Amino acid sequence: QVRLVESGGGLVHPGESLRLSCEVPENVFNIYHMAWYRQPSVGQRELVADISTTGVTDYVESVKGRFTISRDVTKNTVYLQMSNLRPDDTAVYYCNVLPALGHYWGQGTQVTVSS
């Protein structure tokens, strides 16, 4: 089973930045619309940002202007640049295709924003 591998999370203060990375198998990367999701300790998993194979992006309203999703075709990697982080961004962040497929869920990477 292929699972996607997320990295880059950590503990930061409000207003700081983080960049998350997701390594994607080439056969997945070249075909699928990719996305970042997040799940807080209490609450549902939500779609945060997505990017098409041609680079068209979309974001949930709460992160617009603060987060940027991108994909590097030379590294088969999807990134989520997060700026001006807020405490309500605290969650485990996952990457997956869009729509998500169960067998691609990885361990996620924890992002904690706290003063």
PyMOL commands that set and color helices and strands:
alter all, ss='L'
color gray80, all
select helices_A, chain A and resi 26-29+61-63+87-89+102-104
alter helices_A, ss='H'
color red, helices_A
select strands_A, chain A and resi 5-7+10-12+18-23+34-39+46-51+57-59+67-72+77-82+91-97+109-113
alter strands_A, ss='S'
color yellow, strands_A
deselect
rebuild
show_as cartoon
